[in-house]
Amino acid sequence: MSLQKKILIVMIAMAFCVSLVSYISTYRLTNNVVSEFESEISTLTADHTAQMLRNYLTNVRTTLVRMVENLDVQEVADHRVLTTAQQQKYAQDLQNKTNEFVELSKYIGSSPLEFINIYLRNGVSAKTTNADIFPYSDFEGVCNYLAENGILALDDYKSIVWFDTEMVNTTSSRWAHCVFGVRFLYDRVTMERIGSIVVGIQTDKLLEIYRQIFPSAMLITKFGDVISGGTSMEMTQSVPEDLLQALASASYSPSSLSFELNEQVNTLHFWRMGNNSVYFVVPVEEKELLRSGEIMEIFLKITTIMLLAVSVAAIIFSRTLTNGLTKLKKVAKQVADGQWDTRFTPKLHDEVAYVGLQFNDMLDQLEKYYNDVQLYEQEKQNLQISL
């Protein structure tokens, strides 16, 4: 094997090792940077999405406050004692206004209400649901149901507590999966509860806010009902009790915790909203962006280009390095074949050129010695002839 091939093989091997080390180092560094950047962007995006959900629920509360004011619900509830005729009159009037308000909210409200059921302590009620699927039909029934399920103590003045999900058939003869919320009316003097308003909004409306960005995220109530589960949990599933306890015991919001979900230990980010009765939970997926096929292909292309570039450079360098030796070898072969007048002509001032010039000097000395020997032999022959 020629020297040039040996040098070329060594240089290509070195280039491959350098490229491999550079590839691994760049891959790890880029992966860490991208992962940190992706994590930060994901957290910021999740926080923004949580704020959008919070605004949606806040708009529902604002819409409900506007309904109480515009429909004079508080004034009707303030009547402690009503005759049957008065109850029917107020109920019919409130029923018509509530139906109109629900339909109107779907066109002009940023948070449309799917249904509104009003239960007052004085016996007046108004419902915008076709079938009575609820386990209560009056004010006392609502209070008893909420108390039995540990919900009643969580109410706040003019706030909505979200507590249940169900398929509902509204007065527009349309079935929709809704999440229920309750808000109480209070006596303005004694602050006694004198009425309750149960409202519902479509869970699909909430899911639309985050489904495209966080398909595995979920909205759950503090009482274990899945409002919208994405790909993490179906709405028919029950939320694990220890997960609810972990979410409830967190000292601040937003917060993070590690929890086993779907037989995998996940890190969960969550936000509280809706009077702390709703949790927006986002499982943190351990994604390595650089493991995707597109990024790997880019890295392989870059590494291949680097290797080819270094290989070409190695070929050029090896040829430059061995070019003088090859030329010197050719001169030596010509001399061996009897061409004594052949000389090495260097193009570079390097070690090979020095050896070549020394070789020329040796040839010059050999030629002079050969000429001297020939002259001596000629003179010796002439002397012999003369003798």
VEXKE-660699 format. One record per residue (C-alpha): residue number from 0; chain; x, y negated, z. Coordinates in nm, 3 decimals, decimal comma, padded with zeros to 5 digits, m for minus. Layout:
N
+-----+--------+---------+---------+---------+
: num : chaine :      c1 :      c2 :      c3 :
+-----+--------+---------+---------+---------+
: NUM :      A :       X :       Y :       Z :
...
+-----+--------+---------+---------+---------+
END
This chain:
387
+-----+--------+---------+---------+---------+
: num : chaine :      c1 :      c2 :      c3 :
+-----+--------+---------+---------+---------+
:   0 :      A :  00,000 :  00,000 :  00,000 :
:   1 :      A :  00,139 : m00,337 : m00,101 :
:   2 :      A :  00,218 : m00,611 :  00,147 :
:   3 :      A : m00,050 : m00,832 : m00,002 :
:   4 :      A : m00,320 : m00,571 :  00,059 :
:   5 :      A : m00,199 : m00,516 :  00,413 :
:   6 :      A : m00,208 : m00,889 :  00,489 :
:   7 :      A : m00,550 : m00,918 :  00,323 :
:   8 :      A : m00,695 : m00,631 :  00,529 :
:   9 :      A : m00,555 : m00,773 :  00,852 :
:  10 :      A : m00,686 : m01,121 :  00,780 :
:  11 :      A : m01,033 : m00,997 :  00,680 :
:  12 :      A : m01,048 : m00,786 :  00,998 :
:  13 :      A : m00,950 : m01,089 :  01,204 :
:  14 :      A : m01,207 : m01,299 :  01,019 :
:  15 :      A : m01,476 : m01,040 :  01,090 :
:  16 :      A : m01,389 : m01,035 :  01,460 :
:  17 :      A : m01,389 : m01,414 :  01,478 :
:  18 :      A : m01,724 : m01,430 :  01,295 :
:  19 :      A : m01,873 : m01,166 :  01,522 :
:  20 :      A : m01,759 : m01,346 :  01,838 :
:  21 :      A : m01,885 : m01,677 :  01,699 :
:  22 :      A : m02,216 : m01,518 :  01,606 :
:  23 :      A : m02,271 : m01,367 :  01,952 :
:  24 :      A : m02,168 : m01,686 :  02,132 :
:  25 :      A : m02,383 : m01,907 :  01,909 :
:  26 :      A : m02,676 : m01,667 :  01,935 :
:  27 :      A : m02,671 : m01,664 :  02,315 :
:  28 :      A : m02,620 : m02,037 :  02,345 :
:  29 :      A : m02,894 : m02,117 :  02,095 :
:  30 :      A : m03,127 : m01,864 :  02,254 :
:  31 :      A : m03,083 : m02,022 :  02,598 :
:  32 :      A : m03,133 : m02,373 :  02,462 :
:  33 :      A : m03,438 : m02,275 :  02,260 :
:  34 :      A : m03,587 : m02,077 :  02,549 :
:  35 :      A : m03,547 : m02,370 :  02,788 :
:  36 :      A : m03,688 : m02,611 :  02,533 :
:  37 :      A : m03,977 : m02,376 :  02,452 :
:  38 :      A : m04,054 : m02,328 :  02,822 :
:  39 :      A : m04,059 : m02,702 :  02,882 :
:  40 :      A : m04,279 : m02,767 :  02,577 :
:  41 :      A : m04,511 : m02,483 :  02,676 :
:  42 :      A : m04,548 : m02,622 :  03,030 :
:  43 :      A : m04,617 : m02,971 :  02,902 :
:  44 :      A : m04,868 : m02,837 :  02,650 :
:  45 :      A : m05,041 : m02,628 :  02,915 :
:  46 :      A : m05,059 : m02,929 :  03,144 :
:  47 :      A : m05,211 : m03,136 :  02,864 :
:  48 :      A : m05,459 : m02,857 :  02,787 :
:  49 :      A : m05,554 : m02,834 :  03,156 :
:  50 :      A : m05,615 : m03,207 :  03,155 :
:  51 :      A : m05,845 : m03,168 :  02,853 :
:  52 :      A : m06,042 : m02,899 :  03,037 :
:  53 :      A : m06,055 : m03,116 :  03,347 :
:  54 :      A : m06,183 : m03,408 :  03,139 :
:  55 :      A : m06,447 : m03,184 :  02,985 :
:  56 :      A : m06,579 : m03,079 :  03,326 :
:  57 :      A : m06,557 : m03,438 :  03,450 :
:  58 :      A : m06,769 : m03,546 :  03,153 :
:  59 :      A : m07,026 : m03,284 :  03,249 :
:  60 :      A : m07,042 : m03,434 :  03,597 :
:  61 :      A : m07,072 : m03,784 :  03,450 :
:  62 :      A : m07,349 : m03,667 :  03,217 :
:  63 :      A : m07,533 : m03,511 :  03,510 :
:  64 :      A : m07,504 : m03,831 :  03,716 :
:  65 :      A : m07,644 : m04,024 :  03,422 :
:  66 :      A : m07,932 : m03,778 :  03,396 :
:  67 :      A : m08,017 : m03,818 :  03,766 :
:  68 :      A : m08,025 : m04,194 :  03,722 :
:  69 :      A : m08,211 : m04,209 :  03,390 :
:  70 :      A : m08,471 : m03,943 :  03,470 :
:  71 :      A : m08,545 : m04,079 :  03,819 :
:  72 :      A : m08,473 : m03,737 :  03,968 :
:  73 :      A : m08,356 : m03,890 :  04,295 :
:  74 :      A : m08,680 : m04,086 :  04,328 :
:  75 :      A : m08,889 : m03,774 :  04,274 :
:  76 :      A : m08,681 : m03,580 :  04,525 :
:  77 :      A : m08,724 : m03,855 :  04,786 :
:  78 :      A : m09,095 : m03,767 :  04,817 :
:  79 :      A : m09,105 : m03,537 :  05,118 :
:  80 :      A : m09,469 : m03,424 :  05,094 :
:  81 :      A : m09,663 : m03,385 :  04,766 :
:  82 :      A : m10,004 : m03,243 :  04,686 :
:  83 :      A : m10,033 : m02,965 :  04,432 :
:  84 :      A : m10,159 : m03,209 :  04,171 :
:  85 :      A : m09,869 : m03,444 :  04,236 :
:  86 :      A : m09,622 : m03,155 :  04,216 :
:  87 :      A : m09,764 : m03,051 :  03,880 :
:  88 :      A : m09,760 : m03,407 :  03,748 :
:  89 :      A : m09,401 : m03,473 :  03,854 :
:  90 :      A : m09,293 : m03,129 :  03,735 :
:  91 :      A : m09,446 : m03,178 :  03,388 :
:  92 :      A : m09,303 : m03,526 :  03,351 :
:  93 :      A : m08,959 : m03,411 :  03,472 :
:  94 :      A : m08,977 : m03,107 :  03,245 :
:  95 :      A : m09,034 : m03,318 :  02,934 :
:  96 :      A : m08,759 : m03,563 :  03,022 :
:  97 :      A : m08,512 : m03,285 :  03,101 :
:  98 :      A : m08,577 : m03,108 :  02,770 :
:  99 :      A : m08,518 : m03,432 :  02,581 :
: 100 :      A : m08,203 : m03,505 :  02,779 :
: 101 :      A : m08,057 : m03,159 :  02,712 :
: 102 :      A : m08,116 : m03,190 :  02,339 :
: 103 :      A : m07,981 : m03,544 :  02,338 :
: 104 :      A : m07,665 : m03,443 :  02,523 :
: 105 :      A : m07,582 : m03,197 :  02,245 :
: 106 :      A : m07,568 : m03,478 :  01,991 :
: 107 :      A : m07,413 : m03,769 :  02,175 :
: 108 :      A : m07,237 : m03,616 :  02,476 :
: 109 :      A : m06,873 : m03,507 :  02,476 :
: 110 :      A : m06,977 : m03,224 :  02,709 :
: 111 :      A : m07,314 : m03,091 :  02,591 :
: 112 :      A : m07,529 : m02,918 :  02,851 :
: 113 :      A : m07,684 : m02,591 :  02,745 :
: 114 :      A : m07,949 : m02,597 :  03,014 :
: 115 :      A : m08,057 : m02,792 :  03,324 :
: 116 :      A : m08,272 : m02,637 :  03,595 :
: 117 :      A : m08,395 : m02,868 :  03,872 :
: 118 :      A : m08,522 : m02,734 :  04,205 :
: 119 :      A : m08,646 : m02,991 :  04,458 :
: 120 :      A : m08,730 : m02,926 :  04,821 :
: 121 :      A : m09,076 : m03,083 :  04,778 :
: 122 :      A : m09,175 : m02,804 :  04,536 :
: 123 :      A : m09,113 : m02,986 :  04,206 :
: 124 :      A : m08,905 : m02,795 :  03,954 :
: 125 :      A : m08,806 : m02,826 :  03,588 :
: 126 :      A : m08,638 : m02,551 :  03,382 :
: 127 :      A : m08,495 : m02,553 :  03,033 :
: 128 :      A : m08,444 : m02,176 :  03,025 :
: 129 :      A : m08,707 : m01,950 :  02,869 :
: 130 :      A : m08,672 : m01,647 :  03,095 :
: 131 :      A : m08,628 : m01,663 :  03,470 :
: 132 :      A : m08,307 : m01,457 :  03,483 :
: 133 :      A : m08,183 : m01,625 :  03,798 :
: 134 :      A : m08,228 : m01,461 :  04,139 :
: 135 :      A : m08,395 : m01,778 :  04,263 :
: 136 :      A : m08,692 : m01,985 :  04,154 :
: 137 :      A : m08,709 : m02,270 :  04,403 :
: 138 :      A : m08,490 : m02,488 :  04,622 :
: 139 :      A : m08,483 : m02,248 :  04,918 :
: 140 :      A : m08,393 : m01,961 :  04,686 :
: 141 :      A : m08,099 : m02,156 :  04,543 :
: 142 :      A : m07,969 : m02,237 :  04,893 :
: 143 :      A : m08,008 : m01,877 :  05,012 :
: 144 :      A : m07,834 : m01,737 :  04,704 :
: 145 :      A : m07,540 : m01,976 :  04,734 :
: 146 :      A : m07,510 : m01,920 :  05,109 :
: 147 :      A : m07,507 : m01,540 :  05,069 :
: 148 :      A : m07,227 : m01,567 :  04,811 :
: 149 :      A : m07,018 : m01,812 :  05,012 :
: 150 :      A : m07,074 : m02,101 :  04,772 :
: 151 :      A : m07,295 : m02,337 :  04,968 :
: 152 :      A : m07,022 : m02,463 :  05,199 :
: 153 :      A : m06,810 : m02,581 :  04,907 :
: 154 :      A : m07,044 : m02,847 :  04,772 :
: 155 :      A : m06,942 : m03,209 :  04,771 :
: 156 :      A : m07,151 : m03,519 :  04,721 :
: 157 :      A : m07,217 : m03,575 :  04,348 :
: 158 :      A : m06,977 : m03,294 :  04,257 :
: 159 :      A : m07,048 : m02,976 :  04,062 :
: 160 :      A : m06,942 : m02,638 :  04,194 :
: 161 :      A : m06,901 : m02,375 :  03,919 :
: 162 :      A : m06,990 : m02,032 :  04,045 :
: 163 :      A : m07,133 : m01,781 :  03,794 :
: 164 :      A : m07,156 : m01,676 :  03,426 :
: 165 :      A : m07,446 : m01,519 :  03,240 :
: 166 :      A : m07,619 : m01,492 :  02,903 :
: 167 :      A : m07,900 : m01,747 :  02,897 :
: 168 :      A : m08,197 : m01,792 :  02,665 :
: 169 :      A : m08,272 : m02,163 :  02,646 :
: 170 :      A : m08,594 : m02,341 :  02,551 :
: 171 :      A : m08,457 : m02,372 :  02,197 :
: 172 :      A : m08,481 : m01,989 :  02,179 :
: 173 :      A : m08,106 : m01,948 :  02,154 :
: 174 :      A : m07,896 : m01,708 :  02,358 :
: 175 :      A : m07,566 : m01,842 :  02,484 :
: 176 :      A : m07,308 : m01,727 :  02,735 :
: 177 :      A : m07,286 : m02,001 :  02,997 :
: 178 :      A : m07,102 : m02,085 :  03,312 :
: 179 :      A : m07,326 : m02,216 :  03,590 :
: 180 :      A : m07,265 : m02,512 :  03,812 :
: 181 :      A : m07,469 : m02,654 :  04,099 :
: 182 :      A : m07,499 : m03,006 :  04,230 :
: 183 :      A : m07,713 : m03,106 :  04,528 :
: 184 :      A : m07,927 : m03,412 :  04,581 :
: 185 :      A : m07,912 : m03,572 :  04,925 :
: 186 :      A : m08,142 : m03,794 :  05,126 :
: 187 :      A : m07,995 : m04,143 :  05,114 :
: 188 :      A : m08,045 : m04,196 :  05,487 :
: 189 :      A : m08,010 : m03,861 :  05,660 :
: 190 :      A : m07,783 : m03,698 :  05,394 :
: 191 :      A : m07,997 : m03,385 :  05,406 :
: 192 :      A : m08,014 : m03,169 :  05,096 :
: 193 :      A : m08,343 : m03,245 :  04,921 :
: 194 :      A : m08,279 : m03,088 :  04,581 :
: 195 :      A : m08,044 : m02,884 :  04,367 :
: 196 :      A : m07,956 : m02,903 :  04,000 :
: 197 :      A : m07,821 : m02,593 :  03,828 :
: 198 :      A : m07,660 : m02,665 :  03,491 :
: 199 :      A : m07,490 : m02,452 :  03,230 :
: 200 :      A : m07,235 : m02,516 :  02,956 :
: 201 :      A : m07,123 : m02,273 :  02,689 :
: 202 :      A : m06,809 : m02,081 :  02,770 :
: 203 :      A : m06,715 : m02,092 :  02,400 :
: 204 :      A : m06,683 : m02,470 :  02,423 :
: 205 :      A : m06,423 : m02,429 :  02,695 :
: 206 :      A : m06,247 : m02,148 :  02,512 :
: 207 :      A : m06,214 : m02,361 :  02,199 :
: 208 :      A : m05,999 : m02,610 :  02,389 :
: 209 :      A : m05,714 : m02,366 :  02,454 :
: 210 :      A : m05,774 : m02,054 :  02,243 :
: 211 :      A : m05,545 : m02,156 :  01,955 :
: 212 :      A : m05,259 : m02,270 :  02,178 :
: 213 :      A : m05,282 : m02,020 :  02,464 :
: 214 :      A : m05,471 : m01,712 :  02,344 :
: 215 :      A : m05,382 : m01,517 :  02,660 :
: 216 :      A : m05,495 : m01,789 :  02,903 :
: 217 :      A : m05,820 : m01,762 :  03,099 :
: 218 :      A : m06,066 : m01,969 :  03,296 :
: 219 :      A : m06,201 : m01,810 :  03,612 :
: 220 :      A : m06,416 : m01,933 :  03,896 :
: 221 :      A : m06,296 : m01,930 :  04,252 :
: 222 :      A : m06,555 : m01,661 :  04,317 :
: 223 :      A : m06,409 : m01,411 :  04,069 :
: 224 :      A : m06,614 : m01,472 :  03,753 :
: 225 :      A : m06,425 : m01,486 :  03,423 :
: 226 :      A : m06,551 : m01,790 :  03,236 :
: 227 :      A : m06,342 : m01,736 :  02,925 :
: 228 :      A : m06,076 : m01,471 :  02,920 :
: 229 :      A : m05,890 : m01,502 :  02,591 :
: 230 :      A : m05,681 : m01,188 :  02,539 :
: 231 :      A : m05,583 : m01,147 :  02,905 :
: 232 :      A : m05,913 : m01,043 :  03,055 :
: 233 :      A : m06,263 : m00,978 :  02,922 :
: 234 :      A : m06,558 : m01,164 :  03,065 :
: 235 :      A : m06,703 : m00,834 :  03,182 :
: 236 :      A : m06,396 : m00,762 :  03,395 :
: 237 :      A : m06,374 : m00,857 :  03,758 :
: 238 :      A : m06,079 : m01,066 :  03,869 :
: 239 :      A : m05,857 : m00,880 :  04,119 :
: 240 :      A : m05,920 : m00,995 :  04,474 :
: 241 :      A : m05,552 : m01,039 :  04,555 :
: 242 :      A : m05,512 : m01,265 :  04,250 :
: 243 :      A : m05,798 : m01,484 :  04,373 :
: 244 :      A : m05,641 : m01,500 :  04,718 :
: 245 :      A : m05,303 : m01,592 :  04,569 :
: 246 :      A : m05,460 : m01,868 :  04,362 :
: 247 :      A : m05,659 : m02,001 :  04,656 :
: 248 :      A : m05,364 : m01,996 :  04,895 :
: 249 :      A : m05,128 : m02,192 :  04,668 :
: 250 :      A : m05,033 : m02,516 :  04,839 :
: 251 :      A : m05,055 : m02,740 :  04,534 :
: 252 :      A : m05,178 : m02,757 :  04,175 :
: 253 :      A : m05,039 : m02,703 :  03,921 :
: 254 :      A : m04,844 : m02,413 :  04,059 :
: 255 :      A : m04,689 : m02,080 :  03,961 :
: 256 :      A : m04,694 : m01,729 :  04,098 :
: 257 :      A : m04,588 : m01,378 :  03,996 :
: 258 :      A : m04,867 : m01,126 :  03,967 :
: 259 :      A : m04,924 : m00,782 :  03,815 :
: 260 :      A : m05,180 : m00,818 :  03,537 :
: 261 :      A : m05,266 : m00,543 :  03,287 :
: 262 :      A : m04,995 : m00,322 :  03,441 :
: 263 :      A : m04,729 : m00,586 :  03,381 :
: 264 :      A : m04,571 : m00,831 :  03,622 :
: 265 :      A : m04,633 : m01,176 :  03,481 :
: 266 :      A : m04,554 : m01,528 :  03,588 :
: 267 :      A : m04,876 : m01,728 :  03,597 :
: 268 :      A : m04,913 : m02,105 :  03,579 :
: 269 :      A : m05,249 : m02,231 :  03,702 :
: 270 :      A : m05,439 : m02,552 :  03,753 :
: 271 :      A : m05,737 : m02,620 :  03,977 :
: 272 :      A : m06,030 : m02,823 :  03,848 :
: 273 :      A : m06,407 : m02,861 :  03,882 :
: 274 :      A : m06,403 : m02,948 :  04,252 :
: 275 :      A : m06,137 : m02,675 :  04,295 :
: 276 :      A : m06,392 : m02,412 :  04,194 :
: 277 :      A : m06,232 : m02,333 :  03,857 :
: 278 :      A : m05,882 : m02,208 :  03,780 :
: 279 :      A : m05,710 : m02,243 :  03,445 :
: 280 :      A : m05,455 : m01,960 :  03,438 :
: 281 :      A : m05,181 : m01,934 :  03,174 :
: 282 :      A : m04,963 : m01,621 :  03,174 :
: 283 :      A : m04,604 : m01,714 :  03,086 :
: 284 :      A : m04,496 : m01,488 :  02,805 :
: 285 :      A : m04,124 : m01,409 :  02,810 :
: 286 :      A : m04,063 : m01,488 :  02,446 :
: 287 :      A : m03,723 : m01,500 :  02,285 :
: 288 :      A : m03,768 : m01,706 :  01,975 :
: 289 :      A : m03,438 : m01,588 :  01,829 :
: 290 :      A : m03,562 : m01,230 :  01,815 :
: 291 :      A : m03,809 : m01,319 :  01,546 :
: 292 :      A : m03,727 : m01,189 :  01,199 :
: 293 :      A : m03,696 : m01,534 :  01,042 :
: 294 :      A : m03,441 : m01,659 :  01,295 :
: 295 :      A : m03,243 : m01,335 :  01,284 :
: 296 :      A : m03,235 : m01,360 :  00,906 :
: 297 :      A : m03,100 : m01,714 :  00,926 :
: 298 :      A : m02,826 : m01,608 :  01,169 :
: 299 :      A : m02,731 : m01,313 :  00,949 :
: 300 :      A : m02,712 : m01,538 :  00,644 :
: 301 :      A : m02,494 : m01,787 :  00,830 :
: 302 :      A : m02,266 : m01,508 :  00,955 :
: 303 :      A : m02,242 : m01,356 :  00,606 :
: 304 :      A : m02,155 : m01,693 :  00,454 :
: 305 :      A : m01,893 : m01,750 :  00,723 :
: 306 :      A : m01,743 : m01,405 :  00,663 :
: 307 :      A : m01,735 : m01,456 :  00,286 :
: 308 :      A : m01,580 : m01,801 :  00,322 :
: 309 :      A : m01,312 : m01,672 :  00,558 :
: 310 :      A : m01,250 : m01,372 :  00,330 :
: 311 :      A : m01,199 : m01,599 :  00,027 :
: 312 :      A : m00,969 : m01,816 :  00,232 :
: 313 :      A : m00,780 : m01,504 :  00,344 :
: 314 :      A : m00,743 : m01,389 : m00,017 :
: 315 :      A : m00,611 : m01,728 : m00,125 :
: 316 :      A : m00,378 : m01,749 :  00,174 :
: 317 :      A : m00,248 : m01,394 :  00,128 :
: 318 :      A : m00,184 : m01,458 : m00,240 :
: 319 :      A : m00,005 : m01,781 : m00,158 :
: 320 :      A :  00,201 : m01,602 :  00,105 :
: 321 :      A :  00,292 : m01,301 : m00,110 :
: 322 :      A :  00,321 : m01,478 : m00,445 :
: 323 :      A :  00,689 : m01,561 : m00,385 :
: 324 :      A :  00,763 : m01,206 : m00,270 :
: 325 :      A :  00,591 : m01,066 : m00,578 :
: 326 :      A :  00,796 : m01,291 : m00,805 :
: 327 :      A :  01,116 : m01,199 : m00,619 :
: 328 :      A :  01,027 : m00,832 : m00,661 :
: 329 :      A :  00,983 : m00,886 : m01,036 :
: 330 :      A :  01,322 : m01,057 : m01,061 :
: 331 :      A :  01,487 : m00,769 : m00,874 :
: 332 :      A :  01,328 : m00,518 : m01,113 :
: 333 :      A :  01,450 : m00,713 : m01,417 :
: 334 :      A :  01,802 : m00,720 : m01,274 :
: 335 :      A :  01,780 : m00,346 : m01,210 :
: 336 :      A :  01,686 : m00,302 : m01,576 :
: 337 :      A :  02,001 : m00,480 : m01,681 :
: 338 :      A :  01,880 : m00,838 : m01,727 :
: 339 :      A :  02,164 : m00,996 : m01,526 :
: 340 :      A :  02,082 : m01,346 : m01,642 :
: 341 :      A :  01,740 : m01,343 : m01,474 :
: 342 :      A :  01,707 : m01,579 : m01,179 :
: 343 :      A :  01,441 : m01,652 : m00,916 :
: 344 :      A :  01,274 : m01,995 : m00,950 :
: 345 :      A :  01,097 : m02,099 : m00,627 :
: 346 :      A :  00,783 : m02,317 : m00,624 :
: 347 :      A :  00,764 : m02,364 : m00,248 :
: 348 :      A :  01,021 : m02,452 :  00,017 :
: 349 :      A :  00,961 : m02,159 :  00,248 :
: 350 :      A :  01,140 : m01,849 :  00,375 :
: 351 :      A :  01,075 : m01,658 :  00,054 :
: 352 :      A :  01,233 : m01,942 : m00,146 :
: 353 :      A :  01,538 : m01,927 :  00,083 :
: 354 :      A :  01,570 : m01,551 :  00,031 :
: 355 :      A :  01,526 : m01,601 : m00,344 :
: 356 :      A :  01,800 : m01,862 : m00,360 :
: 357 :      A :  02,031 : m01,636 : m00,161 :
: 358 :      A :  01,945 : m01,359 : m00,408 :
: 359 :      A :  02,040 : m01,593 : m00,693 :
: 360 :      A :  02,371 : m01,664 : m00,522 :
: 361 :      A :  02,432 : m01,293 : m00,486 :
: 362 :      A :  02,357 : m01,242 : m00,854 :
: 363 :      A :  02,590 : m01,527 : m00,945 :
: 364 :      A :  02,867 : m01,372 : m00,736 :
: 365 :      A :  02,803 : m01,029 : m00,885 :
: 366 :      A :  02,807 : m01,174 : m01,236 :
: 367 :      A :  03,136 : m01,358 : m01,163 :
: 368 :      A :  03,281 : m01,040 : m01,014 :
: 369 :      A :  03,166 : m00,841 : m01,320 :
: 370 :      A :  03,318 : m01,097 : m01,554 :
: 371 :      A :  03,644 : m01,093 : m01,356 :
: 372 :      A :  03,650 : m00,714 : m01,370 :
: 373 :      A :  03,590 : m00,721 : m01,746 :
: 374 :      A :  03,866 : m00,981 : m01,793 :
: 375 :      A :  04,106 : m00,777 : m01,580 :
: 376 :      A :  04,025 : m00,464 : m01,778 :
: 377 :      A :  04,072 : m00,651 : m02,104 :
: 378 :      A :  04,407 : m00,788 : m01,993 :
: 379 :      A :  04,509 : m00,445 : m01,867 :
: 380 :      A :  04,415 : m00,291 : m02,201 :
: 381 :      A :  04,607 : m00,561 : m02,392 :
: 382 :      A :  04,913 : m00,501 : m02,171 :
: 383 :      A :  04,898 : m00,129 : m02,238 :
: 384 :      A :  04,882 : m00,193 : m02,614 :
: 385 :      A :  05,182 : m00,427 : m02,590 :
: 386 :      A :  05,384 : m00,168 : m02,396 :
+-----+--------+---------+---------+---------+
END
